[in-house]
Amino acid sequence: MLRLSSSTSTEDPEHHCGPAEQQVDGTGSMDHSKHSQYSSADKKDSGNTGGGSVLNGHFEGMVKGELRSSAAPAPGAESGSHRAAASVMESWKEERTRSVEDNEMSLPSLAAAYTTILRGLGEDPQRQGLLKTPWRAATAMQFFTKGYQEKIIDVLNDAIFDEDHDEMVIVKDIDMFSMCEHHLVPIFGRVHIGYLPNKRVLGLSKLARIVEIYSRRLQVQERLTKQIAVAITEALQPTGVGVVIEATHMCMVMRGVQKMNSKTVTSTMLGVFREDPKTRDEFLTLIRS
């Protein structure tokens, strides 16, 4: 039986997603560089094959162990999608890079930076309407990027359940707000997620939480799409995962080409969603309905 959930009743526009990962209206090339704030401990963890280190904010030891036990075919027999998925998982290693204590310590310097920006714009930071603006802007920016304070393992620790269910699960129309890392202006839209369970299911609200963690960072839409898909794959080891994001980029609406009605659609398909056109088409049809 298909399990279908929608976070809103908003009607979906048509999708034009291809079989794997497709960008209809680009906002920048995929950024595959690692986060500049990785600690030396993170680098050590990335080479650790035991339990305890974190992959993309998840359970690296568990995931690698399961991948070893399930990836038994000969080296030459491994499918292209399996190689691609393994490469993706190696590319998105992230630890929590900011704590609540960091927020408190950095707030004064961040507010001072906004004061400098106001002066650079020709404004007077001492006039009545702007007296508290640097502080407000600093706290707002910390909220917009609060995903840096969270790890997926903290969210999913008690929400993965053993369940003999192998039909598609979809949660669509998940509201998403993010910040363009190129211009520091908003990206907003909707996320659609589907997966085929492999004896384990995830609490439905946790899919929205995964979106929140990765979207509340400085992002490009292409990377955000892939991070969500890989996070679900690492946590559940499902048969397949599909993620589609439709978003409006204010860097294209408020500045630059100023195209008011432009939308960007990106998709990431892993496992059977990538390999089986019928499964992929079922997912894309259902998120349009």
C-alpha positions, -999 to +999 in steps of 0.1 A: +000+000+000+013+035-009+017+059+020+013+095+008+015+125+030+013+162+022+023+190+046+000+215+028-029+215+005-011+237-021-015+225-056+018+214-072+030+229-104+042+206-132+076+191-128+101+187-156+126+165-138+147+140-156+157+105-146+183+114-121+195+149-111+182+178-132+183+215-130+157+234-149+168+269-140+203+272-126+214+292-097+251+283-098+273+253-103+273+225-078+297+233-049+315+201-040+340+218-017+341+208+020+329+232+046+358+256+055+352+251+092+360+214+094+380+206+125+410+184+126+389+159+145+365+158+116+393+149+092+403+121+115+367+108+117+365+108+079+391+080+078+377+061+107+359+029+098+346+022+133+316+035+151+314+069+166+323+092+137+297+110+117+289+110+080+268+138+067+257+143+103+248+106+107+260+072+118+291+066+098+301+033+115+267+019+110+263+030+075+297+018+064+292-015+081+259-020+063+273-009+030+300-035+034+276-063+042+252-054+015+277-045-013+289-080-019+292-081-058+325-083-075+343-050-082+335-051-118+298-060-112+290-029-092+263-008-109+270+028-118+243+041-094+259+022-065+293+038-073+277+072-076+258+068-043+290+057-026+309+087-040+281+110-029+283+097+006+320+103+008+315+138-005+291+151+022+308+147+055+297+173+080+299+178+117+281+204+138+302+236+131+285+260+156+271+257+191+247+279+211+278+291+230+294+301+197+263+322+190+266+341+222+303+347+218+301+358+181+270+380+184+288+413+194+313+410+165+285+400+141+264+431+152+295+452+148+299+439+112+263+450+105+271+484+119+300+487+094+276+476+066+251+503+075+279+530+074+291+516+041+256+520+027+257+557+037+234+553+067+238+566+102+237+537+126+229+561+155+196+574+141+166+562+160+153+536+135+187+519+132+199+519+168+191+482+174+192+471+137+227+456+139+218+434+169+185+424+153+202+416+120+229+395+137+204+374+157+182+370+126+212+357+106+220+333+133+185+320+131+185+318+093+216+296+096+207+276+127+212+243+108+249+246+115+240+240+152+222+207+146+232+172+136+209+146+120+217+120+146+203+142+173+170+144+154+166+107+143+179+089+174+145+075+184+124+079+152+136+049+131+113+020+134+115-016+123+085-022+100+078-048+073+067-022+048+082-020+013+059+003-006+067+039-014+064+066+013+060+102+001+059+135+020+054+164-003+050+202-001+074+206+028+081+243+031+117+253+028+136+285+036+173+289+030+199+315+022+218+318-011+255+314-003+265+337-032+244+367-023+231+361+012+194+365+001+166+341+006+157+309-013+122+296-005+101+269-020+088+233-014+105+199-010+091+166-020+106+134-006+099+098-014+116+066-004+111+028-006+117+013+029+139-017+035+124-031+067+128+003+084+107+035+083+113+070+096+088+092+116+072+114+090+079+146+108+116+138+108+117+141+070+107+177+075+133+181+102+160+169+078+149+195+053+151+222+081+186+212+092+201+214+058+181+243+044+189+266+074+225+270+062+242+290+034+232+268+004+230+262-033+198+243-042+217+216-060+237+207-029+207+210-006+188+185-028+216+159-026+223+164+011+186+156+020+186+124-002+220+112+012+209+119+048+178+097+044+199+070+026+225+070+054+199+068+082+176+042+068+194+023+041+162+022+020+158+006-014+157+040-030+153+077-023+139+106-044+140+143-036+127+171-057+129+208-047+111+237-064+123+271-052+124+308-059+157+325-056+155+361-046+189+367-062+171+362-095+140+381-085+153+412-066+185+417-085+203+405-116+179+393-143+149+402-121+127+374-134+097+375-111+081+342-120+112+321-124+115+288-104+144+264-101+137+226-099+163+202-089+161+165-082+183+137-067+174+101-073+193+073-055+190+035-056+159+021-073+146+056-080+176+061-102+178+027-117+141+019-124+122+043-146+088+030-135+096+037-098+109+071-107+078+079-128+055+068-100+072+091-076+072+121-100+035+115-109+024+113-072+041+145-062+023+163-090-011+150-080 
